[in-house]
């Protein structure tokens, strides 16, 4: 079944939105890692 021009444009729009959200997630994950690294929260404390 062939997509209508409208359907194709909607898929393209949604793909762009998804890519933007994924880029936002990557930035937030990096910010989270930086906070953890700065606080040494990823280091185990000797018992």
PEBEL-V679090 format. One line per field, one symbol per residue. psi: psi as a letter, one per 20 degrees, with the letter a starting at -180 (. if undefined). burial: # if it has 24 or more other ideal C-beta (glycine too) atoms within 12 Angstrom, else .. Layout:
psi = ???
burial = ???
This chain:
psi = pqqrhggghgggghgggggghhhgggghggggggggghjkijpqpp.
burial = ...............................................
